[in-house]
Amino acid sequence: MKVLHQSQFFISYQCDKQRCFFIEFPHKRIKLSFCQLLAFRQQVKEIDLNAHFNGQNPHGLEMLMLCNRQHFFVFSTLECIDLKEFITGSFAMLELNSLLTTPF
């Protein structure tokens, strides 16, 4: 397994042998197919950080279900900020890896 990207709270791995991805959360590691990773990215993009700071989300929590309801996560505002940056960085590294391994 190769580390794709690491942030304060999360680590993403790419496993070429199993053709899948892993995301390590503070207390759990989950396995994702590429389609599941894309779905996760979409969920993260839909998190409205402005609501955390303008009073619309006073509790400062976000809940996400992954992989057909196999995993349920609750993220704080700080984790949501980190998660958005983490997903962006992970996909940037995937794109960079694909450019480096593609023959010209």
PyMOL commands that set and color helices and strands:
alter all, ss='L'
color gray80, all
select helices_A, chain A and resi 34-45+49-53+77-101
alter helices_A, ss='H'
color red, helices_A
select strands_A, chain A and resi 2-6+11-15+20-25+28-32+61-66+71-76
alter strands_A, ss='S'
color yellow, strands_A
deselect
rebuild
show_as cartoon
